[in-house]
Amino acid sequence: MAAGVGVHGRFDLQAAEEVCTGAGIARKDVLELVAGLVDKSVLIRTKNATVARYWMLEAIRQYGEQRLASSGRQRA
């Protein structure tokens, strides 16, 4: 999951659901998975008046991008 969402820069929960749903991950499970990545400091959460957004530190994002490329999946 982290490889999939991390390469997209900043994103909200809806974007994470769109990117991660499928391949064994149900849409209803994405919030819990994102929260787990925040708890592990893989994702950083910021919130403005209306929506929470998530992002990764650059080194972690680059690692995710490499993992995504090596899996044969294209970056959207």
N, C-alpha and C positions, 0 to 999 in steps of 0.2 A: 504494500500500500504506500509506504513512504516514497518509494522510487516513483510511483505513478503520480502522486500529487506534488512532490517536491520540485520537479522540473518546471512547473508552471509558475514559479514565483509566488506572489501572494494570491491567496484564494479564500473563498468562503466555504461554508459547509455544503451548499448546493453544488458547487464546482467539484468538491471532493466526492460527493455522491455520484455525480455524472462520470467522473474519471475512474472511480474505484469499483462501482457496482458491476458484478459479473465475476467470472473466474473464481468462484467460491466465496465471494463477499456479497452479502445481501445489503440492499440500500439501508435497511433498518439498523444494520450493524456499524455503519460508517461513523456515526457520532461517537460511539464507544471507542472505536479504533483511533479516531483523531484525538480524543481525550487522553487515551493511553500514550500516544506519541507526545502530547503536550506534557504529561506527567514525567516522561523520560527525557524531556528537554530536546527532543528531536524536532518538534515544531514549537514555534513561539506564537502565542495568541495575543492579538490586540483587538480592542473593541472600540468602535465609534458609537455614535448615538443610536444607530439602527442595526448594525450587523457586526459579528465577530469575524475577523480575518486571521488567517494563519500563514506562516512563512517559515522557511528554514535558513539556518546560517549557510553562507555560501559554500563552505567546504562540504557540508552534509548534502546540499543540493547537487553539487558536482558529482559526488559519489552516487547519488540516486540516478542522475542522468547517465552515468557510465553503466550502472546496473541495468537500466532500461534499454540502453543501446545493445548491451551484450545479450539481452533476452530476445532480441530480434523485433521488439516493439518499436514503432516509430513515435517520435515526440509529436504531440498535437500542436 
